[in-house]
């Protein structure tokens, strides 16, 4: 790829700013060229070790983001204590292996420690209580050498909304990926409880870190926070060296598709994912290469869905049976990281019909692998397209517009365009996980 001249850069930034202004006007996004893409702040590390109290583990999209963040902190030379219960720490250790800068602390071990015994008792007797959260926070501080401290911004609570906020502890930082329960409460068994827990953590925090500028604006608006207390550290493309992590014990699906002859929708089940739109679009097409979905069959694991989501999945199953028989839909599930990477890098185009995303990782993966994308014009997607203006392979359509999506699937697209020289390096230079962790460290300092 040719080196940009000064005039090229000036024109690029001017064009980028016009896109940012369009995003602000249409989607209430408060972004600038400097916050979207720029030189990482010159921050080597915080003055003290960072403590990550994780409630999620290594699996799924959130878990993979946690792994990327921990690796990036380590590459930046930042010592991190990763704390959590057994299932969280065991999964992260297995996924990450040994990293010198990352120290793991299983808060449920050793079992003979009186403090651990108290935590185990609290988790058993009050599994979802402020008392248990308080013990987890205090034990994470003690294990990381901060015993006696009741407040520190360098305690970062990851995915806090699954636990009630603690009592008697405040001044920590929290990481918020989205506010899905407010936008699509049908995805949650008790959305009002999830909202109350998230609000409680946010109100007790000294700093809120979000996965995107869009989510930052949502958090500021919903929780009436000062903008100075909320920092966006946008996510980035997954790196190649991720270890294989399986989300369950089920048999994996073999990846048997022809390179460049399939569309890809890497998604989990959710009311906001646009599965109705995708299904209707495929039913409208006369001829198209198949769309590969990675969510599994509609009836698989349906017992774990909310009533609304279970109803959607039962509605889609007979329609999907016909689409599968016609060769227009291929269903995969329980894929390993390497299998997903191959699907992303070899697809004809990404199909992304989501109606809401806090960030929209599949689109940034399309950018990284230089694959076309047919994506909805939701704010999270538009933010990504402004962040990477060198990517020009996206076609956007209004959420829910199955007719427009069908027309794009019907197009006789040419072969996949070759990846330009130094493409991945340029994308990493624009915004990477290292940028994200440096944004976090700057805020913590």
ZIVENKA-V515259 format. One record per residue. N is the residue number from 1. SS is DSSP state (A for helix, B for strand, O for the rest). PHI is phi in whole degrees, -180 to 180 (NA if undefined). OMEGA is omega as a letter, one per 20 degrees, with the letter a starting at -180 (999 if undefined). Layout:
N_SS_PHI_OMEGA, N_SS_PHI_OMEGA
This chain:
1_O_NA_a, 2_O_-67_r, 3_O_-75_r, 4_O_-74_r, 5_O_-86_r, 6_A_-60_r, 7_A_-67_r, 8_A_-60_a, 9_A_-63_r, 10_A_-62_r, 11_A_-65_r, 12_A_-63_a, 13_A_-68_r, 14_A_-65_r, 15_A_-65_r, 16_A_-62_a, 17_A_-64_r, 18_A_-64_r, 19_A_-65_r, 20_A_-62_a, 21_A_-64_r, 22_A_-62_r, 23_A_-64_r, 24_A_-60_a, 25_A_-67_a, 26_A_-85_a, 27_A_-126_r, 28_O_56_r, 29_O_-93_r, 30_O_-98_a, 31_O_-130_r, 32_O_-135_r, 33_A_-61_a, 34_A_-75_a, 35_A_-83_a, 36_A_-79_a, 37_O_-152_r, 38_O_-180_r, 39_O_-66_r, 40_O_-60_r, 41_O_-58_a, 42_O_-81_r, 43_O_-120_a, 44_O_-83_a, 45_O_-171_r, 46_O_-76_a, 47_O_-71_r, 48_O_-135_a, 49_O_-66_r, 50_B_-89_r, 51_B_-113_r, 52_B_-104_r, 53_B_-95_a, 54_B_-106_r, 55_O_-107_a, 56_O_-115_a, 57_O_103_a, 58_O_-93_a, 59_O_-88_r, 60_A_70_a, 61_A_-65_r, 62_A_-64_r, 63_A_-62_r, 64_A_-69_r, 65_A_-63_r, 66_A_-60_r, 67_A_-63_r, 68_A_-64_r, 69_A_-63_r, 70_A_-63_r, 71_A_-62_a, 72_A_-69_r, 73_A_-58_a, 74_A_-64_r, 75_A_-62_r, 76_O_-86_r, 77_O_80_a, 78_O_-91_r, 79_O_-72_a, 80_B_-130_r, 81_B_-96_r, 82_B_-101_a, 83_B_-117_r, 84_B_174_r, 85_O_-78_a, 86_A_-56_a, 87_A_-64_r, 88_A_-70_a, 89_A_-68_r, 90_A_-60_a, 91_A_-69_a, 92_A_-70_r, 93_A_-64_r, 94_A_-66_a, 95_A_-76_a, 96_A_-94_a, 97_O_71_a, 98_O_-87_r, 99_O_-129_a, 100_O_-56_a, 101_O_-81_a, 102_B_-105_r, 103_B_-110_a, 104_B_-100_r, 105_B_-132_r, 106_B_-80_a, 107_O_-72_r, 108_O_-97_r, 109_O_-133_i, 110_O_-76_a, 111_O_-66_a, 112_O_-84_r, 113_O_-71_a, 114_A_-58_r, 115_A_-66_r, 116_A_-66_r, 117_A_-60_r, 118_A_-66_r, 119_A_-63_r, 120_A_-61_r, 121_A_-64_r, 122_A_-64_r, 123_A_-66_r, 124_A_-78_a, 125_A_-82_a, 126_O_-132_a, 127_O_-62_a, 128_O_-126_a, 129_O_-128_r, 130_A_-59_r, 131_A_-63_r, 132_A_-64_r, 133_A_-62_r, 134_A_-61_r, 135_A_-64_r, 136_A_-61_a, 137_A_-64_a, 138_A_-66_r, 139_A_-70_r, 140_A_-62_r, 141_A_-66_a, 142_A_-66_a, 143_A_-64_a, 144_O_-91_r, 145_O_84_a, 146_O_-111_a, 147_O_-58_a, 148_O_96_r, 149_O_-78_r, 150_O_-109_r, 151_O_-153_r, 152_O_-163_r, 153_O_-65_a, 154_O_-80_r, 155_B_-94_a, 156_B_-106_a, 157_B_-93_a, 158_B_-96_r, 159_O_61_a, 160_A_-72_a, 161_A_-68_r, 162_A_-87_r, 163_O_-128_r, 164_O_-68_a, 165_O_-67_a, 166_O_-77_r, 167_O_-106_r, 168_O_75_r, 169_O_-133_r, 170_O_-155_r, 171_O_83_r, 172_O_-85_r, 173_B_-115_r, 174_B_-130_r, 175_B_-114_a, 176_B_-113_a, 177_O_-88_a, 178_O_-166_r, 179_O_-122_a, 180_A_-56_a, 181_A_-66_r, 182_A_-82_a, 183_A_-87_a, 184_O_-135_a, 185_A_-60_a, 186_A_-64_r, 187_A_-79_a, 188_O_-122_r, 189_O_-67_r, 190_O_-146_a, 191_A_-63_r, 192_A_-66_r, 193_A_-68_r, 194_A_-59_r, 195_A_-65_r, 196_A_-64_r, 197_A_-67_r, 198_A_-62_r, 199_A_-59_r, 200_A_-64_r, 201_A_-63_a, 202_A_-63_a, 203_A_-66_r, 204_A_-90_a, 205_O_-89_r, 206_O_-94_a, 207_B_-154_r, 208_B_-115_r, 209_B_-110_a, 210_B_-120_a, 211_O_-83_a, 212_O_-164_r, 213_A_-66_r, 214_A_-61_r, 215_A_-66_r, 216_A_-57_r, 217_A_-63_r, 218_A_-62_a, 219_A_-64_r, 220_A_-61_a, 221_A_-70_a, 222_A_-73_a, 223_A_-107_r, 224_O_53_a, 225_O_-96_r, 226_O_-68_r, 227_A_-56_a, 228_A_-69_a, 229_A_-96_a, 230_B_-127_a, 231_B_-124_r, 232_B_-90_r, 233_O_-123_a, 234_O_-54_r, 235_O_-71_a, 236_O_-143_r, 237_O_-61_r, 238_O_-65_a, 239_O_-86_a, 240_O_-71_a, 241_O_-88_r, 242_O_-59_r, 243_O_-72_r, 244_O_-73_r, 245_O_-129_a, 246_O_-96_a, 247_O_-84_a, 248_O_-169_a, 249_O_-99_a, 250_O_-70_r, 251_O_-65_a, 252_O_-78_r, 253_O_-83_r, 254_O_-73_r, 255_O_-90_a, 256_O_-130_r, 257_O_-137_a, 258_O_-84_a, 259_O_-57_r, 260_O_76_a, 261_O_-122_r, 262_O_-153_r, 263_B_-93_a, 264_B_-132_r, 265_B_-125_r, 266_O_-84_a, 267_O_-152_r, 268_O_-105_r, 269_O_-72_r, 270_O_-173_a, 271_O_-66_a, 272_O_-90_a, 273_O_-84_r, 274_O_76_a, 275_A_-67_r, 276_A_-63_r, 277_A_-61_r, 278_A_-62_a, 279_A_-63_r, 280_A_-63_r, 281_A_-62_r, 282_A_-66_r, 283_A_-68_r, 284_A_-81_a, 285_O_-76_r, 286_O_-89_a, 287_O_-151_r, 288_O_-159_r, 289_O_-66_a, 290_O_-69_r, 291_B_-99_r, 292_B_-93_r, 293_B_-113_a, 294_O_-111_a, 295_O_-86_a, 296_O_87_a, 297_O_-70_a, 298_O_-56_a, 299_O_-89_r, 300_O_-72_r, 301_O_68_a, 302_A_-65_a, 303_A_-66_r, 304_A_-91_a, 305_O_-88_r, 306_O_-69_a, 307_A_-56_a, 308_A_-66_r, 309_A_-70_r, 310_A_-62_r, 311_A_-63_r, 312_A_-61_a, 313_A_-66_r, 314_A_-66_r, 315_A_-65_a, 316_A_-78_a, 317_A_-57_r, 318_A_-64_r, 319_A_-71_r, 320_A_-67_r, 321_A_-56_r, 322_A_-68_a, 323_A_-66_r, 324_A_-65_r, 325_A_-64_r, 326_O_-82_r, 327_O_80_a, 328_O_-96_a, 329_B_-140_r, 330_B_-125_a, 331_B_-107_r, 332_O_-128_a, 333_O_-156_r, 334_O_55_a, 335_O_-83_r, 336_O_-80_a, 337_A_-56_a, 338_A_-67_r, 339_A_-66_r, 340_A_-64_r, 341_A_-61_a, 342_A_-65_r, 343_A_-61_a, 344_A_-66_a, 345_A_-79_a, 346_A_-114_a, 347_O_-75_r, 348_O_-72_r, 349_B_-166_r, 350_B_-85_r, 351_B_-114_a, 352_B_-131_a, 353_O_-91_a, 354_O_-56_r, 355_O_-95_r, 356_O_-158_r, 357_O_-148_r, 358_O_-77_r, 359_O_-135_a, 360_O_97_a, 361_A_-58_a, 362_A_-57_r, 363_A_-69_r, 364_A_-69_r, 365_A_-70_r, 366_A_-61_r, 367_A_-61_a, 368_A_-63_a, 369_O_-91_r, 370_O_53_r, 371_O_-115_r, 372_B_-63_r, 373_B_-141_r, 374_B_-109_a, 375_B_-129_r, 376_B_-70_a, 377_O_-89_r, 378_O_-75_a, 379_A_-55_a, 380_A_-61_r, 381_A_-67_a, 382_A_-65_r, 383_A_-63_r, 384_A_-64_a, 385_A_-66_r, 386_A_-74_a, 387_A_-70_a, 388_O_-119_a, 389_O_-66_r, 390_O_-73_r, 391_O_-87_a, 392_O_-128_a, 393_O_-110_a, 394_B_-95_r, 395_B_-117_a, 396_B_-107_r, 397_B_-145_a, 398_O_-67_r, 399_O_-56_r, 400_O_86_a, 401_O_-87_a, 402_A_-66_a, 403_A_-63_r, 404_A_-67_r, 405_A_-62_r, 406_A_-61_r, 407_A_-62_r, 408_A_-70_r, 409_A_-69_a, 410_A_-75_a, 411_O_-61_r, 412_O_-84_a, 413_O_-67_r, 414_O_-72_r, 415_O_-58_a, 416_O_-57_a, 417_O_-69_a, 418_O_-67_r, 419_O_-73_a, 420_O_-63_r, 421_O_-60_r, 422_O_60_a, 423_A_-61_a, 424_A_-63_r, 425_A_-63_a, 426_A_-67_r, 427_A_-64_r, 428_A_-64_r, 429_A_-70_r, 430_A_-73_r, 431_O_-163_a, 432_O_-139_r, 433_A_-63_r, 434_A_-67_r, 435_A_-59_a, 436_A_-62_a, 437_A_-71_r, 438_A_-68_r, 439_A_-63_r, 440_A_-64_a, 441_A_-65_r, 442_A_-61_r, 443_A_-66_r, 444_A_-67_r, 445_O_-78_999
